[in-house]
Amino acid sequence: MEYFRKEILSLVLIAILSVNATVQGQNSSVTDSDAKVETKKKKNKKKKKKKYKLPDIDLSHWKVTLPVTNEKGKPYEISPPEILDFASNEVAKPYMYIDSTRGAIVFHAMPTSSTTRNTKYSRSELREQMVPGENNVNWTFKQGGNLKGTLAMDETTRDSEGKYHRTIIMQIHGRLTNEQRDLIGEDDNNAPPILKIYWDKGKVRVKTKVLKNPSASYEELLHEDAWDDDEGFNFTQEVGFRKFTLEVQVSDGKMVIILNGNEYKVYESIHMKKWGVFENYFKAGNYFQSRDEGAYSKIRYYKLEVSH
């Protein structure tokens, strides 16, 4: 009987130990599984973490004109050094802002009452300032200049015929010196733009100026009506809404526009040579070319650099 009891106790003890081992094994298994799930969650969080990018653009030699008016009813402008903090400017935020997922500055323009003199269109556009905050220091073709930008059309509306609205994305604008202004009796320093580059229905279109009379005198050259628009030129490549690179190279009597480093348009003529009488400055951004109600476009600039 004593022997039988011992056998019973042994069997019970073995059963208890077996149950404990099973429970411990299950607990260990659950703990290991939880650890694996937790580790996987952490890895997924790392993967989902967004990467922020900033545009490669130094704004210290640019001012911007926005499609909104200031307290005097004129186009709102931000010059250096304030433009360096444009992202914190409440007025600028709807029209010039950073797209940190793409690493670009977005220029947003639409028809408003904010138009500059002698124009009917609104803009969100940069204007080069060789001396920050100063419009009176500019450059000539003899001095030369180089502008290079990487950009893309982000969004644009269509007209009543279903065609995309166009916008000017780069310019070279002429400027009269104070002496030239006084010589021809003008009340401002404005001169025609020698170069306008458009985003036009998914292509890059270039327009420039030609003299009506190539034999015009120095004083006659200074008048805006001495110049006419050329027929324009379309690059073969279609850029659409993709990122592309534009470069403008200017030297004495010559202007070269390069698309994506492999398609060129060269202007080298008496018209370019005679244009040497003017000072100039570069412009870049979104000069929207429509007054249609509800129309707008957004241009992304990833890179922008200028040299002289």
C-alpha positions as CSV (number, residue, x, y, z in Angstrom):
1,M,0.0,0.0,0.0
2,E,2.9,2.3,0.9
3,Y,4.5,1.5,-2.4
4,F,1.2,2.3,-4.2
5,R,1.0,5.7,-2.6
6,K,4.5,6.5,-3.6
7,E,3.7,5.6,-7.2
8,I,0.7,7.9,-7.1
9,L,2.6,10.8,-5.7
10,S,5.3,10.3,-8.3
11,L,2.8,10.4,-11.1
12,V,1.1,13.5,-9.8
13,L,4.5,15.3,-9.4
14,I,5.5,14.4,-12.9
15,A,2.1,15.7,-14.2
16,I,2.5,19.0,-12.4
17,L,6.0,19.5,-13.7
18,S,4.8,18.7,-17.2
19,V,2.0,21.2,-17.0
20,N,4.4,23.9,-15.7
21,A,6.8,23.3,-18.5
22,T,4.1,23.5,-21.1
23,V,2.8,26.8,-19.6
24,Q,6.3,28.2,-19.4
25,G,6.9,27.2,-23.0
26,Q,3.6,28.8,-24.1
27,N,4.5,32.0,-22.2
28,S,7.9,32.0,-23.8
29,S,6.4,31.5,-27.2
30,V,3.9,34.4,-26.8
31,T,6.7,36.7,-25.5
32,D,8.9,35.9,-28.4
33,S,6.1,36.4,-30.9
34,D,5.2,39.8,-29.3
35,A,8.8,40.8,-29.5
36,K,8.9,40.0,-33.2
37,V,5.7,41.9,-33.9
38,E,6.9,44.9,-32.0
39,T,10.2,44.9,-33.9
40,K,8.4,44.6,-37.2
41,K,6.2,47.6,-36.2
42,K,9.2,49.7,-35.4
43,K,10.8,48.8,-38.8
44,N,7.5,49.7,-40.6
45,K,7.4,53.1,-38.7
46,K,10.9,53.8,-39.9
47,K,10.0,52.9,-43.5
48,K,6.9,55.2,-43.3
49,K,8.8,58.2,-41.9
50,K,8.8,60.9,-44.5
51,K,11.9,62.4,-46.0
52,Y,11.9,66.2,-46.2
53,K,13.7,67.9,-49.0
54,L,14.6,71.5,-49.6
55,P,15.0,73.3,-52.9
56,D,18.5,74.2,-54.1
57,I,17.8,77.9,-54.5
58,D,19.6,80.8,-53.0
59,L,17.2,83.8,-52.8
60,S,19.7,86.3,-51.5
61,H,19.8,88.0,-55.0
62,W,16.1,87.8,-55.9
63,K,12.9,89.7,-55.0
64,V,9.5,88.3,-55.7
65,T,6.3,89.9,-57.0
66,L,3.1,88.1,-55.9
67,P,-0.5,88.1,-57.3
68,V,-1.8,90.1,-54.4
69,T,-1.8,93.8,-53.7
70,N,-0.2,95.7,-50.8
71,E,-1.8,98.5,-48.7
72,K,-1.2,101.0,-51.6
73,G,-3.0,98.8,-54.2
74,K,0.3,97.8,-55.9
75,P,1.7,94.3,-56.4
76,Y,3.0,92.9,-53.2
77,E,6.8,92.4,-53.3
78,I,9.3,90.8,-50.9
79,S,13.0,91.8,-51.3
80,P,16.2,90.5,-49.7
81,P,16.7,89.9,-46.8
82,E,13.0,89.4,-46.0
83,I,12.6,87.0,-48.9
84,L,14.9,84.5,-47.2
85,D,12.1,83.9,-44.7
86,F,9.3,83.8,-47.2
87,A,8.0,80.5,-45.8
88,S,6.9,82.3,-42.6
89,N,5.3,85.2,-44.5
90,E,1.5,84.9,-44.1
91,V,0.9,87.0,-47.3
92,A,3.3,84.9,-49.4
93,K,2.1,81.4,-48.2
94,P,-0.7,80.9,-50.7
95,Y,1.5,82.0,-53.7
96,M,5.1,81.0,-52.9
97,Y,5.7,78.0,-50.7
98,I,8.0,75.0,-50.2
99,D,6.9,71.5,-51.4
100,S,9.1,69.6,-48.9
101,T,8.2,66.2,-50.4
102,R,9.7,67.1,-53.8
103,G,12.3,69.6,-52.7
104,A,10.9,72.6,-54.7
105,I,9.5,76.1,-54.3
106,V,6.0,76.3,-55.8
107,F,5.0,79.6,-57.5
108,H,1.2,79.9,-57.7
109,A,-0.5,82.5,-59.9
110,M,-4.0,83.4,-61.0
111,P,-5.8,86.4,-62.4
112,T,-6.1,89.1,-59.8
113,S,-6.0,92.9,-59.6
114,S,-2.3,92.7,-58.8
115,T,-0.7,93.7,-62.2
116,T,2.4,95.6,-62.9
117,R,2.5,98.7,-65.1
118,N,1.8,98.1,-68.8
119,T,0.6,94.5,-68.2
120,K,-2.7,92.9,-67.7
121,Y,-1.5,89.6,-66.2
122,S,-0.7,88.6,-62.6
123,R,2.5,86.8,-61.5
124,S,4.3,85.0,-58.7
125,E,7.7,85.6,-60.2
126,L,11.3,86.3,-59.1
127,R,13.3,89.3,-60.3
128,E,17.1,89.2,-60.2
129,Q,18.8,91.8,-58.0
130,M,22.6,91.9,-58.5
131,V,22.8,94.0,-55.4
132,P,20.2,92.7,-52.9
133,G,17.3,95.1,-52.5
134,E,18.5,97.3,-55.4
135,N,16.9,97.5,-58.9
136,N,19.4,100.0,-60.4
137,V,22.4,97.7,-60.7
138,N,21.9,95.4,-63.7
139,W,24.0,93.8,-66.5
140,T,24.5,94.1,-70.3
141,F,25.0,91.5,-73.0
142,K,28.7,92.5,-73.1
143,Q,29.0,91.6,-69.4
144,G,27.1,88.4,-70.0
145,G,25.0,86.2,-67.8
146,N,23.9,82.6,-67.2
147,L,20.6,81.4,-65.8
148,K,19.9,77.7,-65.1
149,G,16.8,76.2,-63.5
150,T,15.3,72.8,-62.9
151,L,11.5,73.0,-62.9
152,A,8.2,71.4,-63.7
153,M,4.6,72.4,-64.3
154,D,2.7,71.2,-61.3
155,E,-0.9,72.1,-62.2
156,T,-2.6,74.3,-64.7
157,T,-6.2,74.9,-65.9
158,R,-7.7,74.7,-69.4
159,D,-9.4,77.3,-71.4
160,S,-12.9,77.1,-73.0
161,E,-11.5,75.1,-75.9
162,G,-9.9,72.5,-73.6
163,K,-6.4,73.8,-74.1
164,Y,-4.0,74.3,-71.2
165,H,-3.4,77.8,-70.1
166,R,0.2,79.0,-70.7
167,T,2.6,80.8,-68.4
168,I,6.0,82.5,-68.7
169,I,8.6,80.5,-66.7
170,M,11.8,82.6,-67.5
171,Q,12.6,86.0,-68.9
172,I,15.3,88.5,-69.6
173,H,13.9,91.9,-69.2
174,G,15.4,95.1,-70.6
175,R,15.9,98.2,-68.5
176,L,16.7,101.8,-69.4
177,T,19.4,103.6,-67.4
178,N,18.4,106.9,-65.8
179,E,20.2,108.8,-68.5
180,Q,18.5,106.8,-71.3
181,R,15.1,107.3,-69.6
182,D,15.6,111.1,-69.5
183,L,17.0,111.2,-73.1
184,I,13.7,109.8,-74.5
185,G,11.5,111.5,-72.0
186,E,10.1,108.4,-70.3
187,D,8.8,108.5,-66.7
188,D,10.1,105.0,-65.8
189,N,13.0,102.7,-66.6
190,N,11.0,100.0,-68.3
191,A,12.3,98.5,-71.6
192,P,11.0,95.5,-73.5
193,P,11.8,91.9,-72.5
194,I,14.4,90.5,-75.0
195,L,13.5,86.9,-73.9
196,K,10.3,85.2,-72.8
197,I,10.2,81.4,-72.3
198,Y,6.8,79.9,-72.0
199,W,5.3,76.6,-70.8
200,D,2.9,76.3,-73.7
201,K,0.6,73.2,-74.0
202,G,3.3,71.0,-72.6
203,K,6.1,72.4,-74.7
204,V,8.8,75.0,-74.1
205,R,8.3,78.0,-76.4
206,V,10.7,80.9,-76.9
207,K,10.0,84.4,-78.0
208,T,12.4,87.3,-78.5
209,K,12.5,90.8,-80.1
210,V,13.6,92.0,-83.5
211,L,14.3,95.5,-84.7
212,K,11.8,97.0,-87.2
213,N,14.6,99.0,-88.6
214,P,18.1,97.5,-88.1
215,S,19.6,100.9,-89.1
216,A,17.9,102.7,-86.2
217,S,19.9,105.3,-84.3
218,Y,21.0,104.9,-80.7
219,E,18.1,107.1,-79.5
220,E,15.6,105.3,-81.7
221,L,16.7,101.9,-80.3
222,L,15.7,103.0,-76.8
223,H,12.0,103.3,-77.7
224,E,9.8,100.2,-77.1
225,D,8.1,100.7,-80.5
226,A,11.4,100.2,-82.3
227,W,11.1,96.5,-81.5
228,D,8.7,93.8,-82.6
229,D,8.1,90.2,-81.6
230,D,9.6,87.4,-83.6
231,E,7.6,84.4,-84.8
232,G,8.7,82.3,-81.8
233,F,10.3,78.9,-81.5
234,N,9.1,75.6,-80.1
235,F,11.5,73.0,-78.8
236,T,10.9,69.6,-80.2
237,Q,10.9,67.8,-76.8
238,E,7.6,67.7,-75.0
239,V,8.1,68.3,-71.2
240,G,4.5,68.0,-70.2
241,F,4.3,67.9,-66.4
242,R,7.7,66.3,-66.0
243,K,10.8,67.8,-64.5
244,F,13.1,69.5,-67.0
245,T,16.2,71.8,-67.1
246,L,16.5,75.1,-68.9
247,E,19.6,77.2,-69.3
248,V,20.0,80.6,-70.8
249,Q,23.5,81.7,-71.8
250,V,24.1,85.4,-72.7
251,S,27.2,87.0,-74.2
252,D,27.9,90.0,-76.4
253,G,25.5,89.8,-79.4
254,K,24.5,86.2,-78.6
255,M,21.8,84.4,-76.6
256,V,21.6,80.6,-76.3
257,I,18.7,78.6,-74.7
258,I,19.3,75.0,-73.8
259,L,16.6,72.4,-72.9
260,N,17.6,69.4,-70.9
261,G,21.2,69.8,-72.0
262,N,20.6,68.4,-75.5
263,E,18.4,70.7,-77.5
264,Y,19.6,74.3,-78.4
265,K,18.2,77.5,-79.8
266,V,20.9,80.1,-80.7
267,Y,20.2,83.7,-81.4
268,E,23.1,85.5,-82.9
269,S,22.2,88.4,-85.2
270,I,22.1,92.2,-85.7
271,H,19.1,92.3,-83.3
272,M,21.1,90.7,-80.5
273,K,24.1,93.0,-81.2
274,K,21.9,96.1,-81.1
275,W,20.2,94.9,-77.9
276,G,23.5,95.7,-76.2
277,V,22.4,99.2,-75.6
278,F,20.1,98.0,-72.7
279,E,20.7,96.9,-69.2
280,N,19.0,93.6,-68.3
281,Y,17.9,91.4,-65.5
282,F,16.7,87.7,-65.2
283,K,13.3,86.7,-64.1
284,A,12.0,83.2,-63.1
285,G,8.8,81.8,-61.8
286,N,5.2,81.9,-62.9
287,Y,3.9,84.8,-65.0
288,F,0.4,83.5,-65.8
289,Q,-0.9,84.4,-69.2
290,S,-4.7,84.3,-68.7
291,R,-7.5,86.4,-67.3
292,D,-10.0,83.6,-67.4
293,E,-12.2,83.3,-64.3
294,G,-11.0,80.5,-62.1
295,A,-7.8,79.9,-64.0
296,Y,-4.5,79.3,-62.3
297,S,-1.2,77.4,-62.6
298,K,1.5,76.2,-60.2
299,I,5.2,75.9,-61.2
300,R,7.7,74.0,-59.2
301,Y,11.3,75.2,-59.1
302,Y,13.8,72.6,-57.8
303,K,17.0,74.5,-58.6
304,L,17.8,78.0,-59.8
305,E,21.3,79.5,-60.2
306,V,22.6,82.7,-61.8
307,S,26.1,83.9,-62.6
308,H,27.8,86.8,-64.4
